Amino acid sequence: MYSSSFPGSPRGTTCQGSRTRIILCGGGVISAAISYYLTVLSKELKKSIEVIIVEKGAIACSSSGKAGGFLALDWCKGLPIDELAQKSFSLHADLAKTLNGAENYGYRRVETLEIYADDELEDGKNIELSEKSKLA
């Protein structure tokens, strides 16, 4: 058995015969997504890809497990990462459809209302309402 990096391959990728082994550090949402898509890729390419997630605690035990699963389509509107955020939102919805998210883990789309209060107002009654957020 030998271990060597493929040219142009991500770190942690090794070659052992016809199997590719990829090691991901951290058991959060990003490692979970990478692992999922590598599994999909391995089926499409008909190649064996072994994904190993190394986590010091438990899966989703830190930030990913505390986020509450809330996403909004327009949080980054007007920012340089807007296109990326919209693609991410779309991928999240696609995954929920593919994995039957509503039944398996409670995925649902809801409307939200974003409220801003100006802390410099003296009467505390004047609250400016922003445009209702698109489906979250």
MDTraj code that builds the backbone (N, CA, C; nanometers):
import mdtraj as md
import numpy as np

residues = "MET TYR SER SER SER PHE PRO GLY SER PRO ARG GLY THR THR CYS GLN GLY SER ARG THR ARG ILE ILE LEU CYS GLY GLY GLY VAL ILE SER ALA ALA ILE SER TYR TYR LEU THR VAL LEU SER LYS GLU LEU LYS LYS SER ILE GLU VAL ILE ILE VAL GLU LYS GLY ALA ILE ALA CYS SER SER SER GLY LYS ALA GLY GLY PHE LEU ALA LEU ASP TRP CYS LYS GLY LEU PRO ILE ASP GLU LEU ALA GLN LYS SER PHE SER LEU HIS ALA ASP LEU ALA LYS THR LEU ASN GLY ALA GLU ASN TYR GLY TYR ARG ARG VAL GLU THR LEU GLU ILE TYR ALA ASP ASP GLU LEU GLU ASP GLY LYS ASN ILE GLU LEU SER GLU LYS SER LYS LEU ALA".split()
xyz = np.array([
    [0.0849, -0.1166, 0.0000],
    [0.0000, 0.0000, 0.0000],
    [0.0893, 0.1227, 0.0000],
    [0.0484, 0.2258, -0.0770],
    [0.1256, 0.3479, -0.0804],
    [0.0322, 0.4675, -0.0702],
    [0.0873, 0.5816, -0.0419],
    [0.0090, 0.7033, -0.0290],
    [0.0825, 0.8155, -0.0997],
    [0.0185, 0.8743, -0.1978],
    [0.0795, 0.9878, -0.2676],
    [-0.0295, 1.0802, -0.3174],
    [0.0021, 1.2069, -0.3286],
    [-0.0964, 1.3047, -0.3745],
    [-0.1104, 1.2987, -0.5258],
    [-0.2321, 1.3145, -0.5738],
    [-0.2556, 1.3286, -0.7164],
    [-0.2199, 1.4706, -0.7561],
    [-0.1627, 1.4933, -0.8743],
    [-0.1398, 1.6306, -0.9191],
    [-0.2733, 1.7051, -0.9292],
    [-0.2800, 1.8224, -0.8698],
    [-0.4011, 1.9036, -0.8750],
    [-0.5115, 1.8572, -0.7825],
    [-0.4845, 1.7610, -0.6960],
    [-0.5880, 1.7113, -0.6067],
    [-0.5902, 1.7920, -0.4781],
    [-0.7061, 1.7915, -0.4089],
    [-0.7127, 1.8644, -0.2826],
    [-0.6229, 1.8001, -0.1770],
    [-0.5840, 1.8781, -0.0782],
    [-0.5038, 1.8231, 0.0321],
    [-0.5789, 1.7102, 0.0983],
    [-0.5070, 1.6149, 0.1451],
    [-0.5700, 1.5010, 0.2122],
    [-0.6106, 1.3908, 0.1167],
    [-0.5943, 1.4113, -0.0132],
    [-0.6302, 1.3093, -0.1116],
    [-0.5120, 1.2155, -0.1298],
    [-0.5383, 1.0883, -0.1215],
    [-0.4316, 0.9905, -0.1410],
    [-0.4752, 0.8867, -0.2423],
    [-0.3793, 0.8158, -0.2957],
    [-0.4077, 0.7102, -0.3934],
    [-0.3713, 0.5763, -0.3315],
    [-0.4655, 0.4873, -0.3263],
    [-0.4388, 0.3522, -0.2783],
    [-0.5104, 0.2586, -0.3747],
    [-0.4381, 0.2142, -0.4745],
    [-0.5016, 0.1331, -0.5766],
    [-0.5967, 0.2194, -0.6565],
    [-0.7224, 0.1743, -0.6701],
    [-0.8206, 0.2493, -0.7473],
    [-0.9118, 0.3329, -0.6574],
    [-0.8805, 0.3394, -0.5303],
    [-0.9648, 0.4129, -0.4361],
    [-0.9010, 0.5474, -0.4033],
    [-0.9834, 0.6502, -0.3958],
    [-0.9377, 0.7812, -0.3527],
    [-0.9868, 0.8033, -0.2104],
    [-0.8977, 0.8410, -0.1232],
    [-0.9339, 0.8685, 0.0158],
    [-0.9175, 1.0183, 0.0402],
    [-1.0223, 1.0805, 0.0915],
    [-1.0194, 1.2229, 0.1225],
    [-1.0516, 1.2395, 0.2702],
    [-0.9656, 1.3120, 0.3391],
    [-0.9838, 1.3353, 0.4820],
    [-1.0266, 1.4801, 0.5019],
    [-1.1385, 1.4985, 0.5706],
    [-1.1912, 1.6312, 0.5992],
    [-1.1768, 1.6593, 0.7480],
    [-1.1295, 1.7762, 0.7805],
    [-1.1126, 1.8150, 0.9206],
    [-1.2314, 1.8983, 0.9654],
    [-1.3000, 1.8511, 1.0672],
    [-1.4148, 1.9214, 1.1223],
    [-1.5450, 1.8593, 1.0765],
    [-1.6357, 1.8413, 1.1685],
    [-1.7632, 1.7760, 1.1393],
    [-1.8787, 1.8721, 1.1269],
    [-1.8533, 1.9869, 1.0655],
    [-1.9587, 2.0860, 1.0488],
    [-2.0304, 2.0748, 0.9164],
    [-2.1095, 2.1751, 0.8874],
    [-2.1932, 2.1752, 0.7684],
    [-2.1100, 2.1720, 0.6399],
    [-1.9953, 2.2371, 0.6390],
    [-1.9145, 2.2380, 0.5168],
    [-1.8573, 2.0995, 0.4890],
    [-1.8046, 2.0330, 0.5908],
    [-1.7548, 1.8968, 0.5708],
    [-1.8674, 1.8021, 0.5323],
    [-1.9839, 1.8202, 0.5904],
    [-2.0983, 1.7351, 0.5557],
    [-2.1368, 1.7551, 0.4090],
    [-2.1377, 1.8801, 0.3640],
    [-2.1722, 1.9081, 0.2245],
    [-2.0670, 1.8522, 0.1289],
    [-1.9395, 1.8728, 0.1618],
    [-1.8325, 1.8198, 0.0774],
    [-1.8425, 1.6676, 0.0699],
    [-1.8651, 1.6044, 0.1829],
    [-1.8777, 1.4591, 0.1873],
    [-1.9943, 1.4117, 0.0998],
    [-2.1061, 1.4785, 0.1110],
    [-2.2239, 1.4424, 0.0308],
    [-2.1931, 1.4531, -0.1184],
    [-2.1390, 1.5675, -0.1592],
    [-2.1137, 1.5878, -0.3023],
    [-2.0028, 1.4983, -0.3553],
    [-1.9057, 1.4628, -0.2726],
    [-1.8042, 1.3661, -0.3154],
    [-1.8663, 1.2283, -0.3369],
    [-1.9625, 1.1927, -0.2535],
    [-2.0330, 1.0660, -0.2687],
    [-2.1121, 1.0645, -0.3995],
    [-2.1800, 1.1753, -0.4281],
    [-2.2535, 1.1872, -0.5543],
    [-2.1558, 1.1763, -0.6714],
    [-2.0432, 1.2470, -0.6627],
    [-1.9420, 1.2438, -0.7676],
    [-1.8869, 1.1034, -0.7894],
    [-1.8625, 1.0313, -0.6800],
    [-1.8073, 0.8962, -0.6927],
    [-1.9029, 0.8051, -0.7683],
    [-2.0327, 0.8226, -0.7478],
    [-2.1315, 0.7416, -0.8205],
    [-2.1350, 0.7802, -0.9680],
    [-2.1283, 0.9125, -0.9946],
    [-2.1300, 0.9584, -1.1340],
    [-2.0070, 0.9094, -1.2102],
    [-1.8909, 0.9123, -1.1453],
    [-1.7668, 0.8709, -1.2099],
    [-1.7424, 0.7208, -1.2027],
    [-1.8258, 0.6531, -1.1235],
    [-1.8093, 0.5094, -1.0998],
    [-1.6695, 0.4789, -1.0461],
    [-1.6278, 0.5621, -0.9507],
    [-1.4983, 0.5452, -0.8850],
    [-1.5205, 0.5418, -0.7344],
    [-1.4335, 0.4729, -0.6675],
    [-1.4426, 0.4622, -0.5227],
    [-1.3758, 0.5822, -0.4569],
    [-1.4552, 0.6595, -0.3842],
    [-1.4024, 0.7708, -0.3062],
    [-1.4416, 0.7469, -0.1606],
    [-1.3414, 0.7344, -0.0786],
    [-1.3646, 0.7163, 0.0645],
    [-1.3461, 0.8509, 0.1332],
    [-1.4485, 0.8960, 0.2038],
    [-1.4420, 1.0232, 0.2739],
    [-1.4367, 0.9950, 0.4235],
    [-1.3371, 1.0532, 0.4878],
    [-1.3207, 1.0383, 0.6327],
    [-1.3321, 1.1772, 0.6945],
    [-1.4222, 1.1918, 0.7898],
    [-1.4363, 1.3187, 0.8611],
    [-1.3730, 1.3014, 0.9979],
    [-1.2783, 1.3890, 1.0296],
    [-1.2116, 1.3872, 1.1596],
    [-1.2680, 1.5031, 1.2412],
    [-1.3264, 1.4725, 1.3544],
    [-1.3890, 1.5729, 1.4402],
    [-1.3509, 1.5457, 1.5843],
    [-1.3044, 1.6461, 1.6560],
    [-1.2608, 1.6249, 1.7941],
    [-1.3765, 1.6015, 1.8912],
    [-1.4950, 1.6511, 1.8573],
    [-1.6109, 1.6324, 1.9443],
    [-1.7112, 1.5408, 1.8774],
    [-1.8252, 1.5969, 1.8435],
    [-1.9311, 1.5226, 1.7748],
    [-1.9695, 1.6000, 1.6488],
    [-2.0355, 1.5329, 1.5567],
    [-2.0789, 1.5980, 1.4341],
    [-2.1729, 1.7138, 1.4692],
    [-2.1478, 1.8283, 1.4080],
    [-2.2269, 1.9515, 1.4263],
    [-2.2319, 1.9964, 1.5716],
    [-2.1226, 1.9774, 1.6451],
    [-2.1235, 2.0118, 1.7878],
    [-2.0867, 2.1582, 1.8146],
    [-2.0407, 2.2283, 1.7133],
    [-2.0018, 2.3688, 1.7349],
    [-2.0949, 2.4604, 1.6568],
    [-2.0397, 2.5503, 1.5799],
    [-2.1204, 2.6510, 1.5098],
    [-2.2305, 2.5916, 1.4237],
    [-2.2005, 2.4877, 1.3474],
    [-2.3010, 2.4292, 1.2586],
    [-2.4206, 2.3741, 1.3353],
    [-2.3985, 2.3251, 1.4525],
    [-2.5064, 2.2687, 1.5325],
    [-2.5845, 2.3712, 1.6109],
    [-2.5344, 2.4929, 1.6153],
    [-2.6008, 2.5975, 1.6932],
    [-2.6721, 2.7004, 1.6064],
    [-2.6602, 2.6896, 1.4749],
    [-2.7106, 2.7927, 1.3847],
    [-2.8620, 2.7904, 1.3657],
    [-2.9280, 2.6849, 1.4004],
    [-3.0728, 2.6794, 1.3876],
    [-3.1214, 2.6522, 1.2459],
    [-3.0307, 2.6379, 1.1512],
    [-3.0696, 2.6037, 1.0145],
    [-3.1416, 2.7131, 0.9395],
    [-3.1224, 2.8372, 0.9774],
    [-3.1937, 2.9466, 0.9132],
    [-3.1103, 3.0081, 0.8014],
    [-3.1702, 3.0203, 0.6834],
    [-3.1073, 3.0854, 0.5684],
    [-3.2067, 3.1841, 0.5101],
    [-3.1571, 3.2909, 0.4521],
    [-3.2442, 3.3851, 0.3816],
    [-3.1839, 3.4146, 0.2452],
    [-3.2689, 3.4238, 0.1462],
    [-3.2252, 3.4438, 0.0085],
    [-3.1601, 3.5799, -0.0130],
    [-3.2034, 3.6792, 0.0586],
    [-3.1589, 3.8154, 0.0290],
    [-3.0691, 3.8797, 0.1351],
    [-3.0102, 3.8021, 0.2228],
    [-2.9230, 3.8597, 0.3258],
    [-2.8044, 3.9355, 0.2671],
    [-2.7555, 3.8917, 0.1556],
    [-2.6342, 3.9510, 0.0973],
    [-2.6651, 4.0403, -0.0222],
    [-2.7897, 4.0802, -0.0369],
    [-2.8313, 4.1631, -0.1498],
    [-2.7439, 4.2881, -0.1581],
    [-2.6865, 4.3103, -0.2768],
    [-2.6028, 4.4272, -0.2984],
    [-2.4573, 4.4097, -0.2573],
    [-2.4233, 4.2967, -0.1977],
    [-2.2853, 4.2709, -0.1554],
    [-2.2126, 4.1885, -0.2622],
    [-2.0802, 4.1907, -0.2613],
    [-2.0050, 4.1133, -0.3608],
    [-2.0346, 3.9631, -0.3582],
    [-2.0795, 3.9107, -0.2459],
    [-2.1061, 3.7657, -0.2361],
    [-2.2525, 3.7302, -0.2611],
    [-2.3306, 3.8252, -0.3122],
    [-2.4733, 3.8019, -0.3347],
    [-2.4993, 3.6808, -0.4236],
    [-2.4288, 3.6708, -0.5364],
    [-2.4492, 3.5590, -0.6291],
    [-2.4179, 3.4249, -0.5614],
    [-2.3088, 3.4219, -0.4852],
    [-2.2721, 3.3004, -0.4126],
    [-2.3787, 3.2647, -0.3089],
    [-2.4286, 3.3631, -0.2363],
    [-2.5309, 3.3391, -0.1342],
    [-2.6595, 3.2851, -0.1970],
    [-2.6981, 3.3401, -0.3120],
    [-2.8180, 3.2922, -0.3795],
    [-2.8000, 3.1490, -0.4293],
    [-2.6812, 3.1170, -0.4806],
    [-2.6524, 2.9795, -0.5252],
    [-2.6570, 2.8831, -0.4065],
    [-2.6009, 2.9261, -0.2942],
    [-2.6021, 2.8443, -0.1733],
    [-2.7450, 2.8176, -0.1274],
    [-2.8272, 2.9205, -0.1299],
    [-2.9674, 2.9061, -0.0918],
    [-3.0378, 2.8054, -0.1830],
    [-3.0110, 2.8170, -0.3129],
    [-3.0703, 2.7260, -0.4111],
    [-3.0246, 2.5818, -0.3895],
    [-2.8934, 2.5632, -0.3629],
    [-2.8418, 2.4283, -0.3354],
    [-2.9066, 2.3685, -0.2110],
    [-2.9276, 2.4511, -0.1092],
    [-2.9913, 2.4043, 0.0145],
    [-3.1319, 2.3519, -0.0157],
    [-3.2065, 2.4271, -0.0972],
    [-3.3421, 2.3842, -0.1345],
    [-3.3377, 2.2558, -0.2186],
    [-3.2411, 2.2473, -0.3109],
    [-3.2267, 2.1259, -0.3927],
    [-3.1960, 2.0039, -0.3069],
    [-3.1072, 2.0221, -0.2097],
    [-3.0735, 1.9105, -0.1194],
    [-3.1966, 1.8651, -0.0409],
    [-3.2740, 1.9606, 0.0076],
    [-3.3942, 1.9266, 0.0840],
    [-3.4915, 1.8463, -0.0021],
    [-3.5003, 1.8832, -0.1288],
    [-3.5880, 1.8090, -0.2199],
    [-3.5338, 1.6677, -0.2440],
    [-3.4036, 1.6584, -0.2728],
    [-3.3396, 1.5291, -0.3003],
    [-3.3460, 1.4362, -0.1799],
    [-3.3238, 1.4914, -0.0606],
    [-3.3156, 1.4098, 0.0614],
    [-3.4472, 1.4028, 0.1389],
    [-3.5565, 1.4510, 0.0783],
    [-3.6858, 1.4550, 0.1457],
    [-3.6730, 1.5252, 0.2816],
    [-3.6164, 1.6448, 0.2759],
    [-3.5863, 1.7210, 0.3965],
    [-3.7050, 1.7519, 0.4855],
    [-3.8216, 1.7751, 0.4255],
    [-3.9395, 1.8068, 0.5070],
    [-3.9701, 1.6935, 0.6040],
    [-3.9615, 1.5718, 0.5545],
    [-3.9917, 1.4561, 0.6393],
    [-3.8726, 1.4134, 0.7239],
    [-3.7525, 1.4154, 0.6648],
    [-3.6360, 1.3598, 0.7340],
    [-3.5722, 1.4514, 0.8380],
    [-3.5789, 1.5823, 0.8162],
    [-3.5161, 1.6712, 0.9145],
    [-3.5875, 1.8046, 0.9326],
    [-3.7136, 1.8118, 0.8942],
    [-3.7944, 1.9296, 0.9240],
    [-3.7699, 2.0515, 0.8362],
    [-3.7161, 2.0318, 0.7164],
    [-3.6938, 2.1457, 0.6268],
    [-3.8265, 2.2094, 0.5902],
    [-3.8303, 2.3418, 0.5933],
    [-3.9484, 2.4141, 0.5492],
    [-3.9071, 2.5553, 0.5086],
    [-3.9840, 2.6143, 0.4211],
    [-3.9603, 2.7527, 0.3795],
    [-4.0638, 2.8395, 0.4477],
    [-4.0206, 2.9476, 0.5027],
    [-4.1109, 3.0392, 0.5714],
    [-4.0815, 3.1819, 0.5271],
    [-4.1806, 3.2692, 0.5401],
    [-4.1578, 3.4106, 0.5141],
    [-4.1099, 3.4750, 0.6427],
    [-4.0262, 3.5756, 0.6274],
    [-3.9743, 3.6451, 0.7442],
    [-3.9961, 3.7949, 0.7295],
    [-3.9889, 3.8632, 0.8385],
    [-3.9971, 4.0084, 0.8413],
    [-3.8761, 4.0580, 0.9178],
    [-3.8018, 4.1475, 0.8572],
    [-3.6818, 4.2007, 0.9190],
    [-3.7144, 4.3385, 0.9750],
    [-3.6833, 4.3622, 1.1014],
    [-3.7156, 4.4893, 1.1661],
    [-3.5874, 4.5544, 1.2149],
    [-3.5734, 4.6830, 1.1850],
    [-3.4603, 4.7616, 1.2333],
    [-3.5135, 4.8706, 1.3258],
    [-3.4471, 4.8912, 1.4354],
    [-3.4825, 5.0003, 1.5251],
    [-3.3646, 5.0960, 1.5338],
    [-3.3924, 5.2247, 1.5270],
    [-3.2884, 5.3263, 1.5381],
    [-3.2706, 5.3576, 1.6864],
    [-3.1584, 5.3221, 1.7421],
    [-3.1382, 5.3398, 1.8865],
    [-3.1150, 5.4854, 1.9252],
    [-3.1111, 5.5756, 1.8276],
    [-3.0929, 5.7170, 1.8598],
    [-3.2252, 5.7893, 1.8775],
    [-3.3370, 5.7233, 1.8492],
    [-3.4670, 5.7869, 1.8670],
    [-3.4998, 5.7939, 2.0145],
    [-3.5520, 5.9088, 2.0572],
    [-3.5798, 5.9277, 2.1998],
    [-3.7084, 5.8609, 2.2449],
    [-3.8110, 5.8619, 2.1612],
    [-3.9391, 5.8078, 2.2055],
    [-3.9474, 5.6560, 2.1977],
    [-3.8564, 5.5952, 2.1258],
    [-3.8541, 5.4498, 2.1179],
    [-3.9699, 5.3904, 2.0410],
    [-4.0582, 5.4737, 1.9854],
    [-4.1759, 5.4239, 1.9155],
    [-4.1581, 5.4191, 1.7645],
    [-4.0678, 5.4976, 1.7138],
    [-4.0472, 5.5026, 1.5689],
    [-3.9582, 5.3881, 1.5248],
    [-4.0177, 5.2905, 1.4635],
    [-3.9429, 5.1746, 1.4153],
    [-3.9599, 5.1696, 1.2640],
    [-3.8493, 5.1627, 1.1944],
    [-3.8516, 5.1551, 1.0489],
    [-3.8551, 5.0084, 1.0083],
    [-3.9546, 4.9707, 0.9291],
    [-3.9674, 4.8335, 0.8819],
    [-3.9025, 4.8227, 0.7450],
    [-3.8194, 4.7216, 0.7288],
    [-3.7584, 4.6997, 0.5983],
    [-3.8543, 4.6190, 0.5122],
    [-3.8209, 4.6060, 0.3862],
    [-3.9007, 4.5261, 0.2941],
    [-3.9082, 4.3825, 0.3467],
    [-4.0258, 4.3227, 0.3370],
    [-4.0409, 4.1834, 0.3834],
    [-3.9422, 4.0961, 0.3083],
    [-3.8671, 4.0168, 0.3819],
    [-3.7666, 3.9285, 0.3232],
    [-3.8338, 3.8269, 0.2330],
    [-3.7658, 3.7914, 0.1251],
    [-3.8164, 3.6867, 0.0377],
    [-3.8221, 3.5564, 0.1154],
    [-3.8840, 3.4564, 0.0573],
    [-3.8959, 3.3283, 0.1280],
    [-3.7626, 3.2862, 0.1855],
    [-3.7631, 3.2535, 0.3128],
    [-3.6399, 3.2148, 0.3809],
    [-3.6262, 3.0662, 0.3852],
])
top = md.Topology()
chain = top.add_chain()
for i, resn in enumerate(residues, 1):
    res = top.add_residue(resn, chain, resSeq=i)
    for name in ("N", "CA", "C"):
        top.add_atom(name, md.element.get_by_symbol(name[0]), res)
traj = md.Trajectory(xyz[None], top)
